[in-house]
């Protein structure tokens, strides 16, 4: 099945909804050692009238009618079955450009690099690669993310200061599928193999 990449932020949120297993490698270009690790991120799509979306709008003085919706992100250690810690959660809301939905701004109630509310800008390339630019108080962050298929995506991030790049990270992310989705995928593959076998036999 051919991948149809998301071209708007709300489509991106919808395609990202669920639990993802993340394998990351972080290169630090200052005095810190390089890092690697594994974790999960839980993503839920939020409607434009969700109280969490409205709260971020109020905090940052944004009119709710400019917002298309949002998403919540919660992180946890891999194989951790406990409820995710809300202190590591973030709310991101989408403000699309009314003339071009492939571009826009987003609001976060807390940033990746500095734990403060931030405003960033984004755009989707024609091939579906999402680029996000975020200005912090002392850093500038850039993130690119794209789907390889519906259940695997890649993220590359850089953090830059005035004197140069401070950090670069690479993440490969695999969707944690439920048993029902897994059974459906197996059945689709079985049907595809069966159809291919029939085509070969006809030749």
C-alpha positions, 0 to 999 in steps of 0.5 A: 500500500502506497504511503499518503503523507500528511500535508496539514498539521491536524492530518499529521496529528491524526496519523501520529495518534497512538503509542510509539516506541522511540529509539534515539541517539543524541550527539552533544557538541559541548562538554556532555557525553553522547547519549542513547536511549529508548522510550515511549510517546503517547499521542492523542488528538485534541479538538479545538474546543478541548479545555486543554487547547483553550487553556493554552490559547488563554495563556498565550492570548490567542483567539480560539477561532484561529485554532484547528485543534491540537494534540497531547504528548506524554512520555514514559520509559519503555516497558513502563506500564504505569500512568505517564507522568503529567510533568512530562506531558505537553500540549501542542495546538495548531494555527494553520495559515488560512491561505496555505494549510501546509504552513502555519504556527503552533503553540506549545505549553512547554518546549523540548529544549527549555520548559517554557511556553513557545511559539514555532512555525512549520511547513510541509514539503511536497514530499510530506517532510514536516519542518518545525522551527522553534525560537527559545530564549537562548536556543534555536531548535529545528526538527524534521519528521517524516513517515516511512510508512503508516507505522514507522517514522523518523525525526531529526532534531538540532539545537543551535546557539549563537556560537554554533550547533549544540546538539543533534538527535536522531529518532526512529519511531515505531508504532505500538500496534494493538492485537486487532490492528496486528491481526488486520495487518497479517490478513492484508499481507496474507491476501496480498501474497495470495494475489501475487501467487495467483498472478505468478501462476497465470503467467 
